[in-house]
């Protein structure tokens, strides 16, 4: 009876924290090397007073090196402040277990590109690529992320990651808190 109860608890916890299958949008191997990246996933979304801000994550592996691709999209008819990534930019992830994981930006400055759409909105798209520190994978597999801090060239912004939300952009449900628990295996 005790073994049956342990088996049931094990099955329930594996269903709750099950890893999602990897969906790669790019998977290339050629004479230069290998590169694959997962589908983009909304981590944070803020819509207020005619301005929208989105943060997308995707995991990548370049010649065996795991990376986190970050894309910031800002949309507004008003002035959009540039948040630039540079060699000193970092992402700090505060885990629910109290640990902090640091990701380092690659040595490439990027302040984004502004595009005007057909409705008169300016859209600033700022991509960044971050490297995982040694031994951070195991912690990201075990604990949800509660807070994310992004250190830009001239600014620092904090984001509280929600357990779950429905995106106003596409009406899909996202679970940013457990993004790494469900997907980090795709970058191994």
KOLVOMI-289886 format. One record per residue: x, y, z of N, C-alpha, C in turn; residue in one letter. Coordinates in steps of 0.001 Angstrom, whole numbers. Each point is the difference from the previous one (the first is absolute). Example, Ala and Ser with C-alpha at 12.3 -4.5 7.8 and 13.67 -1.06 7.14 Angstrom:
2
{site {13190,-5690,7800},{-890,1190,0},{900,1200,0},"a"}
{site {-350,1050,-720},{820,1190,60},{-770,1090,730},"s"}
This chain:
188
{site {824,-1184,0},{-824,1184,0},{877,1260,0},"x"}
{site {1048,-32,836},{907,1135,85},{689,232,-1346},"x"}
{site {415,-1080,-663},{654,120,-1302},{-956,558,-1047},"x"}
{site {-1262,-374,72},{-1002,505,-945},{-199,1508,193},"x"}
{site {-24,446,1249},{-135,1420,299},{1214,783,-512},"x"}
{site {1206,-535,207},{1219,654,-490},{6,76,-1530},"x"}
{site {-449,-1043,-648},{-79,-11,-1462},{-993,1046,-490},"x"}
{site {-1145,115,638},{-1009,990,-392},{538,1421,181},"x"}
{site {657,265,1133},{582,1322,225},{1075,312,-1030},"x"}
{site {791,-986,-334},{1049,190,-1003},{-590,342,-1362},"x"}
{site {-1046,-702,-385},{-656,260,-1287},{-641,1383,-30},"x"}
{site {-639,388,1090},{-641,1322,66},{1047,1098,-107},"x"}
{site {1109,-112,733},{1031,1043,-59},{673,35,-1358},"x"}
{site {151,-1140,-669},{615,17,-1328},{-923,621,-1033},"x"}
{site {-1310,-137,183},{-946,636,-917},{-14,1510,225},"x"}
{site {31,438,1244},{-33,1422,327},{1245,718,-526},"x"}
{site {1169,-611,179},{1247,644,-396},{615,-656,-1235},"x"}
{site {-812,-531,-876},{501,-686,-1186},{692,970,-941},"x"}
{site {1102,-474,-563},{689,793,-999},{-774,-61,-1304},"x"}
{site {-57,1129,-657},{-680,53,-1290},{937,-530,-1077},"x"}
{site {-546,-584,-1059},{865,-414,-1106},{617,1237,-656},"x"}
{site {1202,-143,-513},{714,1127,-597},{-548,288,-1393},"x"}
{site {-386,1261,-216},{-426,468,-1314},{1069,946,-515},"x"}
{site {793,-460,-977},{1066,836,-533},{-480,725,-1257},"x"}
{site {268,1308,-57},{-322,772,-1205},{1187,19,-949},"x"}
{site {1194,-228,538},{1213,-104,-797},{783,-1197,496},"x"}
{site {480,-823,-933},{816,-1157,354},{920,-265,-1185},"x"}
{site {1206,590,49},{904,-17,-1142},{1331,-628,387},"x"}
{site {491,-864,-851},{1354,-526,120},{641,148,-1369},"x"}
{site {1149,700,-21},{714,169,-1263},{1497,-18,277},"x"}
{site {801,416,-970},{1456,-53,152},{510,963,1072},"x"}
{site {-792,1011,349},{410,966,1021},{-280,-529,1403},"x"}
{site {-1064,-773,161},{-347,-534,1311},{-1473,-328,85},"x"}
{site {-508,-44,1238},{-1413,-308,210},{-651,1140,769},"x"}
{site {-1273,208,-284},{-766,1027,690},{-1461,-417,-1},"x"}
{site {-619,63,1162},{-1435,-235,86},{-587,924,1048},"x"}
{site {-1241,398,-242},{-670,904,933},{-1464,-398,125},"x"}
{site {-522,187,1199},{-1392,-355,258},{-928,1126,-432},"x"}
{site {-1267,-316,-32},{-1048,970,-307},{2,1095,1068},"x"}
{site {-278,1248,-421},{-44,1112,945},{-1198,-135,939},"x"}
{site {195,460,1236},{-982,-159,1068},{-116,1314,755},"x"}
{site {-1212,495,207},{-178,1265,705},{227,-205,1502},"x"}
{site {949,764,537},{325,-65,1420},{-682,1120,769},"x"}
{site {-102,1163,-628},{-636,1147,654},{-722,833,-1044},"x"}
{site {-1121,575,427},{-814,823,-894},{-609,1119,832},"x"}
{site {105,1232,-519},{-584,1134,702},{-653,905,-1037},"x"}
{site {-1288,262,165},{-755,895,-874},{-622,1069,875},"x"}
{site {390,1264,-258},{-511,1093,822},{50,1299,-790},"x"}
{site {-1101,717,-39},{-101,1338,-601},{534,54,-1425},"x"}
{site {-375,-979,-806},{391,15,-1409},{1411,-471,-283},"x"}
{site {695,-470,1031},{1357,-521,-163},{8,-1471,389},"x"}
{site {665,-807,-817},{118,-1438,268},{1468,-384,84},"x"}
{site {312,-858,951},{1351,-540,160},{-91,-1506,141},"x"}
{site {848,-704,-745},{33,-1460,31},{1438,-460,151},"x"}
{site {188,-1091,751},{1299,-650,86},{-199,-1451,-403},"x"}
{site {765,-415,-1002},{-41,-1372,-499},{1318,-687,335},"x"}
{site {-73,-1279,359},{1173,-850,193},{-29,-1109,-1042},"x"}
{site {1192,-435,-402},{155,-1261,-705},{1353,-563,415},"x"}
{site {67,-1293,105},{1246,-669,352},{707,-407,-1275},"x"}
{site {1324,107,4},{784,-352,-1176},{1210,-815,420},"x"}
{site {513,-764,-947},{1244,-728,190},{843,277,-1233},"x"}
{site {1175,587,220},{913,299,-1094},{1289,-768,225},"x"}
{site {237,-1001,-830},{1185,-862,127},{176,-528,1417},"x"}
{site {-1106,-424,606},{28,-584,1334},{-121,1002,1137},"x"}
{site {51,1313,-295},{-109,1010,1051},{-1453,425,160},"x"}
{site {-576,-174,1196},{-1385,426,228},{-90,1513,137},"x"}
{site {-1027,581,-610},{-197,1447,9},{-1465,318,250},"x"}
{site {-236,1209,494},{-1362,509,132},{-128,1205,-915},"x"}
{site {-876,-97,-988},{-302,1130,-871},{-1152,775,627},"x"}
{site {182,1310,94},{-1008,879,574},{-376,1014,-1073},"x"}
{site {-1283,243,-141},{-451,1019,-940},{-979,915,711},"x"}
{site {334,1286,35},{-872,1006,588},{-734,686,-1145},"x"}
{site {-1301,123,122},{-788,727,-990},{-790,1072,739},"x"}
{site {211,1247,-422},{-719,1135,568},{-816,620,-1136},"x"}
{site {-1253,299,297},{-891,527,-1026},{-750,1198,565},"x"}
{site {98,1161,-702},{-662,1199,483},{-70,1050,-1103},"x"}
{site {-941,927,137},{-37,1167,-880},{824,1128,602},"x"}
{site {364,-137,1278},{834,982,690},{1470,-403,-130},"x"}
{site {878,835,566},{1436,-273,-6},{289,-1316,720},"x"}
{site {857,-812,-593},{397,-1273,611},{1459,108,439},"x"}
{site {212,-137,1297},{1349,38,562},{774,-1237,-446},"x"}
{site {1240,200,-406},{843,-1122,-419},{656,-637,1224},"x"}
{site {-199,-1280,165},{722,-788,990},{1001,-849,-766},"x"}
{site {1284,319,166},{1052,-647,-781},{649,-1140,780},"x"}
{site {356,-1043,-722},{830,-1066,557},{1445,298,-386},"x"}
{site {919,-282,922},{1425,120,-295},{737,-1126,722},"x"}
{site {1336,41,-51},{804,-1082,577},{-195,-159,1505},"x"}
{site {-482,1039,686},{-204,-69,1443},{-1449,-320,392},"x"}
{site {-866,-194,-985},{-1401,-319,301},{-105,-1395,596},"x"}
{site {-979,-138,894},{-220,-1289,673},{-1488,-203,209},"x"}
{site {-372,-1246,162},{-1339,-347,467},{184,-768,1304},"x"}
{site {-727,444,1016},{8,-679,1292},{-1365,-638,186},"x"}
{site {-24,-1278,321},{-1245,-729,232},{-64,-399,1466},"x"}
{site {-974,542,733},{-210,-356,1403},{-916,-1216,25},"x"}
{site {506,-1102,514},{-785,-1230,72},{-835,-18,1268},"x"}
{site {-1073,-775,-9},{-860,-131,1184},{741,-627,1176},"x"}
{site {1078,-747,-278},{759,-617,1093},{1029,962,598},"x"}
{site {1,1287,-450},{881,1011,559},{1299,211,-756},"x"}
{site {344,-889,-908},{1256,129,-746},{-175,987,-1156},"x"}
{site {1107,596,-404},{12,935,-1120},{913,-558,-1089},"x"}
{site {-527,-73,-1214},{751,-469,-1161},{347,1219,-841},"x"}
{site {1257,93,-434},{458,1119,-817},{324,-488,-1401},"x"}
{site {-489,727,-996},{321,-271,-1398},{755,1210,-542},"x"}
{site {1066,-246,-762},{859,1059,-512},{-274,237,-1478},"x"}
{site {-63,1266,-382},{-234,353,-1399},{1279,-211,-808},"x"}
{site {-178,-422,-1245},{1161,-138,-871},{535,1402,-296},"x"}
{site {1219,83,-437},{654,1293,-219},{-455,631,-1318},"x"}
{site {-1240,492,-7},{-556,608,-1210},{-1030,1050,413},"x"}
{site {277,1265,-300},{-923,1075,369},{-1174,34,-970},"x"}
{site {-1210,185,554},{-1194,60,-838},{-1046,863,687},"x"}
{site {-428,1046,-695},{-1041,895,527},{-1326,-185,-739},"x"}
{site {-70,-992,-842},{-1245,-306,-674},{-201,773,-1289},"x"}
{site {-1082,-328,-655},{-396,613,-1252},{-1425,492,144},"x"}
{site {-274,1193,-500},{-1351,544,62},{-651,-114,-1371},"x"}
{site {-1182,-566,-12},{-786,-145,-1223},{-1368,620,232},"x"}
{site {-510,726,-957},{-1345,572,99},{-964,-925,-740},"x"}
{site {-1124,-346,666},{-973,-867,-655},{-1067,833,-710},"x"}
{site {-925,-667,-680},{-1015,687,-807},{-1060,713,846},"x"}
{site {9,-209,1333},{-950,682,879},{634,1201,719},"x"}
{site {1239,350,-384},{666,1149,584},{753,-275,1284},"x"}
{site {145,-1254,381},{742,-353,1200},{1473,-190,-341},"x"}
{site {870,482,898},{1423,-320,-85},{212,-1292,780},"x"}
{site {772,-892,-565},{307,-1280,620},{1508,-123,135},"x"}
{site {506,-20,1241},{1435,-204,221},{209,-1469,330},"x"}
{site {832,-649,-788},{311,-1413,188},{1468,-98,387},"x"}
{site {249,-527,1195},{1359,-93,525},{313,-1440,365},"x"}
{site {862,-656,-794},{393,-1374,335},{1271,-25,848},"x"}
{site {129,-1045,791},{1210,-206,789},{233,-1485,202},"x"}
{site {1256,-391,130},{357,-1394,232},{814,-79,1283},"x"}
{site {-416,-909,882},{623,-138,1315},{527,-1416,200},"x"}
{site {1123,-83,706},{632,-1290,281},{-324,-433,1432},"x"}
{site {-231,-1279,166},{-244,-575,1323},{1326,-197,719},"x"}
{site {-7,228,1292},{1177,-265,831},{49,-1498,301},"x"}
{site {1184,-473,299},{200,-1401,332},{-897,-403,1168},"x"}
{site {-602,-1156,-73},{-833,-589,1060},{-1354,674,209},"x"}
{site {-389,949,-864},{-1298,660,193},{-1159,-865,-500},"x"}
{site {280,-943,-891},{-1059,-827,-573},{-735,-803,1060},"x"}
{site {735,-595,910},{-631,-855,1011},{-950,799,877},"x"}
{site {384,1201,371},{-881,841,815},{-1241,410,-783},"x"}
{site {159,334,-1289},{-1149,407,-820},{-970,-1150,-242},"x"}
{site {487,-1230,44},{-866,-1165,-155},{-875,-228,1228},"x"}
{site {490,430,1175},{-641,-351,1264},{-968,1038,553},"x"}
{site {189,1272,-347},{-770,1030,688},{-582,1020,-976},"x"}
{site {-1252,420,232},{-585,1068,-821},{748,1321,199},"x"}
{site {-142,908,-967},{617,1325,58},{-1072,1000,420},"x"}
{site {287,780,1034},{-995,958,476},{272,1426,-478},"x"}
{site {1275,335,-213},{358,1369,-363},{1134,-26,-1014},"x"}
{site {-67,906,-965},{1062,142,-983},{462,1455,15},"x"}
{site {1293,201,78},{586,1333,-91},{885,23,-1244},"x"}
{site {-213,1018,-845},{832,169,-1187},{831,1256,181},"x"}
{site {1319,-155,-71},{920,1129,66},{347,387,-1426},"x"}
{site {-476,1168,-412},{286,540,-1320},{1250,875,80},"x"}
{site {371,595,-1107},{1153,903,-54},{-159,1155,980},"x"}
{site {-1187,620,51},{-191,1187,841},{-1147,-125,1003},"x"}
{site {-586,-1159,145},{-1185,-131,840},{-87,-1419,549},"x"}
{site {-823,-175,1019},{-310,-1313,559},{-1513,-78,133},"x"}
{site {-586,-1112,-462},{-1449,-183,125},{-294,-1340,645},"x"}
{site {-991,-5,889},{-441,-1217,679},{-1350,-430,-546},"x"}
{site {-189,-1310,-93},{-1260,-581,-470},{-390,-1122,950},"x"}
{site {-1212,63,525},{-530,-1101,799},{-603,-993,-983},"x"}
{site {500,-1233,30},{-502,-1002,-927},{-1249,-650,576},"x"}
{site {-1032,-17,-791},{-1280,-553,439},{4,-1515,-105},"x"}
{site {-825,-594,839},{-181,-1445,-69},{-646,-357,-1339},"x"}
{site {-1008,788,-391},{-715,-244,-1254},{-723,1281,-410},"x"}
{site {-64,246,-1299},{-799,1116,-515},{-427,-304,-1423},"x"}
{site {-1077,663,-411},{-475,-99,-1372},{438,1261,-725},"x"}
{site {751,-170,-1057},{543,1127,-745},{-1109,784,-688},"x"}
{site {69,1327,114},{-940,860,-714},{326,22,-1489},"x"}
{site {1235,-323,-354},{425,34,-1390},{-602,-1143,-820},"x"}
{site {32,-1225,558},{-447,-1158,-781},{-976,-924,744},"x"}
{site {-437,387,1180},{-946,-775,813},{497,-1396,377},"x"}
{site {1302,-235,-49},{559,-1278,428},{404,88,1469},"x"}
{site {7,-1140,673},{369,-69,1416},{1495,-281,113},"x"}
{site {686,789,845},{1435,-162,225},{253,-211,1486},"x"}
{site {1065,-742,307},{392,-298,1372},{1470,377,191},"x"}
{site {286,1296,133},{1398,452,70},{777,-527,1204},"x"}
{site {-659,-165,1139},{675,-468,1211},{720,-1330,-226},"x"}
{site {-609,-881,-761},{564,-1343,-195},{584,-205,-1405},"x"}
{site {248,1091,-720},{547,-112,-1367},{1261,-867,-39},"x"}
{site {949,267,886},{1246,-751,-24},{-198,-1436,448},"x"}
{site {-833,-221,1011},{-254,-1368,465},{-561,-859,-1137},"x"}
{site {-833,591,-831},{-648,-735,-1076},{843,-92,-1276},"x"}
{site {967,928,-182},{680,83,-1285},{1524,-63,26},"x"}
{site {626,95,1159},{1467,85,39},{669,-1219,-641},"x"}
{site {-684,-1136,19},{570,-1197,-625},{233,182,-1504},"x"}
{site {-676,969,-613},{144,251,-1433},{1337,669,-334},"x"}
{site {707,497,1017},{1291,657,-228},{1169,-859,478},"x"}
{site {-269,-1231,344},{1093,-876,475},{604,-765,-1152},"x"}
